[in-house]
């Protein structure tokens, strides 16, 4: 059973590496959601292809020695649609655990997964048969994996709270700078800021910087991303947020394609990056621990031993579970 699962996952990774074969699918997804540009779709497929290499798959599943379920269950998977394939990991976990998936897609990402499941029929027909997509209200299920906003999470708790569940809310990612970063490291940070236009929960939406930090270092390093402002939807967000902040007389820093605003909150709008000064690393560490339920990733390895390296937030591995909840363990135990 386990070897067959490994083989299917590796085959899926090989399929995702063939991005040229998905040009028509990418165009369909882009027509449905213009944030899903061909470049972002290629990036998403390539990241998942690399994650599903055989060494990665074996490392992932080796964490579950008691790898079996007594009887397959129906798992309701309610997916977000903020970035391409954002619910893919949940679906992989359901299939790898030997369950059946009833999938409620987001209207913002309703093209990609059905197409990939259709491809499964060529090498893993039993997995394709184990996935059912539904637009209707779903009542027949045994477990729930649901991802949404803080508001929708209350709805999920109300309707799904009586069944075993994992319900995820809003989270954002932060980067902690020291002022000693190289231009190359800050350029990599730009990937964490701008990949998927900053729409993912793993996207860095806030910086913590030392007092008197020189923001020119950051602006100079991320200058190669300036072409973002040529994309209409991004530019519209930049112009709108800039107008709102200026009318409210907020102090801003900007470089023509990114607004920096001093703000204690974590969730910054598109084309905007919040920042906050710190003077004591221990106090900052305490603050981030206290706010852990709002934070998905911490970037910047110098001050935080378990932080993610610059440029890697949108390249999660199979064992990097959203919100730190081991989805596979949940599915195998329930």
ZICORPE-V819363 format. One record per residue. N is the residue number from 1. SS is DSSP state (H for helix, E for strand, C for the rest). OMEGA is omega as a letter, one per 20 degrees, with the letter a starting at -180 (999 if undefined). D_CENTER is the distance of its C-alpha to the mean C-alpha in Angstrom with 1 decimal. Layout:
n->(N | N)
ss->(SS | SS)
omega->(OMEGA | OMEGA)
d_center->(D_CENTER | D_CENTER)
This chain:
n->(1 | 2 | 3 | 4 | 5 | 6 | 7 | 8 | 9 | 10 | 11 | 12 | 13 | 14 | 15 | 16 | 17 | 18 | 19 | 20 | 21 | 22 | 23 | 24 | 25 | 26 | 27 | 28 | 29 | 30 | 31 | 32 | 33 | 34 | 35 | 36 | 37 | 38 | 39 | 40 | 41 | 42 | 43 | 44 | 45 | 46 | 47 | 48 | 49 | 50 | 51 | 52 | 53 | 54 | 55 | 56 | 57 | 58 | 59 | 60 | 61 | 62 | 63 | 64 | 65 | 66 | 67 | 68 | 69 | 70 | 71 | 72 | 73 | 74 | 75 | 76 | 77 | 78 | 79 | 80 | 81 | 82 | 83 | 84 | 85 | 86 | 87 | 88 | 89 | 90 | 91 | 92 | 93 | 94 | 95 | 96 | 97 | 98 | 99 | 100 | 101 | 102 | 103 | 104 | 105 | 106 | 107 | 108 | 109 | 110 | 111 | 112 | 113 | 114 | 115 | 116 | 117 | 118 | 119 | 120 | 121 | 122 | 123 | 124 | 125 | 126 | 127 | 128 | 129 | 130 | 131 | 132 | 133 | 134 | 135 | 136 | 137 | 138 | 139 | 140 | 141 | 142 | 143 | 144 | 145 | 146 | 147 | 148 | 149 | 150 | 151 | 152 | 153 | 154 | 155 | 156 | 157 | 158 | 159 | 160 | 161 | 162 | 163 | 164 | 165 | 166 | 167 | 168 | 169 | 170 | 171 | 172 | 173 | 174 | 175 | 176 | 177 | 178 | 179 | 180 | 181 | 182 | 183 | 184 | 185 | 186 | 187 | 188 | 189 | 190 | 191 | 192 | 193 | 194 | 195 | 196 | 197 | 198 | 199 | 200 | 201 | 202 | 203 | 204 | 205 | 206 | 207 | 208 | 209 | 210 | 211 | 212 | 213 | 214 | 215 | 216 | 217 | 218 | 219 | 220 | 221 | 222 | 223 | 224 | 225 | 226 | 227 | 228 | 229 | 230 | 231 | 232 | 233 | 234 | 235 | 236 | 237 | 238 | 239 | 240 | 241 | 242 | 243 | 244 | 245 | 246 | 247 | 248 | 249 | 250 | 251 | 252 | 253 | 254 | 255 | 256 | 257 | 258 | 259 | 260 | 261 | 262 | 263 | 264 | 265 | 266 | 267 | 268 | 269 | 270 | 271 | 272 | 273 | 274 | 275 | 276 | 277 | 278 | 279 | 280 | 281 | 282 | 283 | 284 | 285 | 286 | 287 | 288 | 289 | 290 | 291 | 292 | 293 | 294 | 295 | 296 | 297 | 298 | 299 | 300 | 301 | 302 | 303 | 304 | 305 | 306 | 307 | 308 | 309 | 310 | 311 | 312 | 313 | 314 | 315 | 316 | 317 | 318 | 319 | 320 | 321 | 322 | 323 | 324 | 325 | 326 | 327 | 328 | 329 | 330 | 331 | 332 | 333 | 334)
ss->(C | H | H | H | H | H | H | H | H | H | H | H | H | H | H | H | C | C | H | H | H | H | H | H | H | H | H | H | H | H | H | H | C | C | C | C | C | H | H | H | H | H | H | H | H | H | H | H | H | H | H | C | C | H | H | H | H | H | H | H | H | C | C | C | C | C | C | C | C | C | C | C | C | E | E | E | E | E | C | C | C | C | C | C | C | C | C | H | H | H | H | H | H | H | H | H | C | C | C | E | E | E | E | E | C | C | C | C | C | C | C | H | H | H | H | H | H | H | H | H | C | C | C | C | H | H | H | H | H | C | E | E | E | C | C | C | C | C | C | C | C | C | E | E | E | E | E | C | C | H | H | H | H | H | H | H | H | H | H | H | C | C | C | E | E | E | E | E | C | C | C | E | E | E | E | E | C | C | C | C | C | C | H | H | H | H | H | H | H | H | H | H | H | H | H | H | H | H | C | C | C | C | C | E | E | E | E | E | E | E | C | C | C | C | H | H | H | H | H | H | H | C | H | H | H | H | H | H | H | H | C | H | H | H | H | H | H | H | H | H | H | H | H | H | H | H | H | C | C | C | C | E | E | E | C | C | C | C | E | E | E | E | C | C | C | C | C | C | C | C | C | E | E | E | E | E | E | E | C | C | H | H | H | H | H | H | H | H | H | H | C | H | H | H | E | E | E | E | E | C | C | C | C | C | C | C | C | E | C | C | C | C | C | C | C | C | C | C | C | C | C | H | H | H | C | C | H | H | H | H | H | H | H | C)
omega->(a | a | r | r | r | a | r | a | r | r | r | r | r | r | a | r | a | a | r | a | a | a | r | r | r | r | r | r | r | r | r | a | a | r | a | a | r | a | r | r | r | r | a | a | a | r | r | r | a | r | a | r | a | r | r | a | a | r | a | a | r | r | a | a | r | a | r | r | a | r | a | r | r | a | r | r | r | a | r | a | a | r | a | r | a | r | a | a | r | a | r | a | r | a | a | r | r | r | r | a | r | a | r | a | r | r | r | a | a | a | a | a | r | r | r | r | r | r | r | a | a | a | r | a | r | r | r | r | a | a | r | r | a | r | a | r | a | a | a | r | a | a | a | r | a | r | r | r | r | r | a | r | r | r | r | a | a | a | a | a | a | r | r | a | r | a | a | a | r | r | r | a | a | r | r | a | r | a | a | a | r | r | a | r | r | r | r | r | r | r | r | r | a | r | a | r | a | a | a | r | r | r | r | a | a | r | r | a | r | r | a | r | a | a | r | r | r | a | r | a | a | a | r | r | a | a | r | a | r | r | a | a | r | r | r | r | r | a | a | a | r | r | a | a | a | r | r | r | r | r | a | r | a | r | r | r | r | r | r | a | r | a | a | a | a | a | r | r | r | r | r | r | r | r | r | r | r | r | a | a | a | r | r | r | r | r | a | r | a | a | a | a | r | a | r | a | r | a | r | a | a | a | a | a | a | a | r | r | r | r | a | a | a | r | a | r | a | a | r | a | r | r | r | a | a | a | a | r | r | a | a | a | a | 999)
d_center->(29.2 | 26.8 | 28.0 | 27.6 | 24.0 | 23.3 | 25.2 | 23.2 | 19.8 | 21.3 | 22.8 | 19.5 | 18.1 | 21.3 | 21.0 | 17.6 | 19.2 | 21.7 | 19.9 | 23.3 | 24.0 | 21.2 | 22.5 | 23.8 | 20.7 | 18.7 | 21.4 | 21.3 | 17.5 | 18.3 | 21.3 | 19.4 | 16.7 | 17.7 | 14.3 | 13.7 | 16.1 | 17.5 | 16.3 | 12.6 | 13.2 | 15.2 | 12.7 | 10.1 | 13.2 | 14.4 | 11.6 | 11.8 | 15.5 | 15.8 | 13.9 | 16.4 | 19.4 | 22.2 | 22.2 | 18.6 | 19.2 | 22.4 | 21.0 | 18.3 | 21.0 | 23.7 | 22.3 | 23.6 | 27.4 | 28.4 | 26.5 | 27.9 | 27.9 | 31.3 | 30.5 | 27.5 | 26.0 | 24.4 | 20.8 | 19.6 | 15.9 | 14.8 | 11.7 | 9.8 | 10.0 | 8.2 | 6.8 | 8.8 | 8.7 | 5.8 | 8.7 | 10.1 | 9.9 | 11.8 | 14.3 | 14.9 | 15.6 | 18.0 | 19.8 | 20.1 | 21.5 | 24.1 | 23.3 | 23.2 | 20.3 | 21.0 | 18.0 | 17.7 | 15.6 | 14.5 | 17.0 | 14.5 | 13.3 | 16.5 | 17.7 | 15.6 | 15.6 | 19.3 | 20.2 | 18.6 | 20.3 | 23.5 | 23.3 | 23.2 | 26.7 | 28.1 | 27.3 | 25.9 | 27.7 | 27.6 | 23.7 | 24.0 | 26.6 | 24.4 | 21.8 | 23.0 | 21.3 | 22.9 | 23.1 | 25.8 | 25.8 | 25.2 | 27.6 | 28.0 | 25.4 | 25.5 | 22.1 | 19.0 | 15.2 | 14.0 | 11.0 | 12.1 | 13.5 | 16.1 | 18.7 | 17.6 | 17.2 | 21.0 | 21.7 | 19.8 | 21.8 | 25.0 | 24.8 | 23.1 | 24.2 | 27.1 | 25.2 | 23.2 | 19.7 | 16.2 | 15.2 | 12.1 | 12.5 | 11.3 | 9.9 | 9.7 | 10.1 | 13.6 | 15.7 | 19.3 | 21.8 | 25.4 | 27.1 | 27.8 | 24.8 | 26.0 | 25.4 | 23.4 | 21.0 | 20.6 | 20.1 | 17.2 | 15.8 | 16.0 | 13.2 | 10.9 | 12.5 | 12.8 | 10.4 | 9.4 | 11.9 | 9.9 | 8.4 | 4.7 | 5.2 | 4.9 | 7.4 | 10.9 | 12.8 | 15.8 | 18.2 | 20.9 | 23.9 | 27.5 | 30.3 | 31.7 | 28.7 | 29.4 | 26.7 | 28.6 | 27.2 | 23.6 | 24.7 | 26.7 | 24.1 | 21.4 | 24.2 | 23.1 | 20.2 | 23.0 | 23.0 | 20.0 | 22.7 | 24.4 | 21.7 | 23.2 | 20.3 | 19.0 | 22.7 | 23.3 | 20.7 | 22.2 | 25.7 | 25.1 | 23.5 | 26.1 | 28.9 | 27.8 | 27.6 | 30.9 | 32.7 | 31.6 | 33.0 | 29.9 | 30.2 | 27.7 | 27.1 | 26.1 | 26.3 | 26.4 | 22.7 | 21.0 | 22.3 | 22.4 | 23.5 | 24.6 | 23.0 | 22.4 | 19.4 | 15.7 | 14.3 | 15.7 | 16.2 | 15.4 | 17.7 | 18.3 | 17.6 | 19.1 | 21.0 | 23.3 | 26.1 | 26.8 | 30.2 | 29.8 | 27.1 | 28.1 | 27.7 | 24.3 | 23.2 | 24.8 | 23.0 | 19.5 | 20.6 | 22.0 | 18.8 | 16.5 | 15.6 | 14.1 | 12.2 | 9.0 | 10.1 | 13.5 | 14.3 | 18.0 | 19.9 | 23.4 | 23.5 | 20.9 | 21.6 | 18.3 | 16.1 | 13.8 | 15.8 | 15.5 | 13.6 | 11.4 | 8.2 | 6.4 | 8.8 | 8.2 | 11.3 | 12.3 | 13.5 | 10.5 | 10.1 | 7.9 | 10.6 | 12.8 | 14.2 | 15.5 | 14.9 | 17.4 | 20.0 | 19.8 | 20.4 | 23.2 | 24.9 | 25.1)
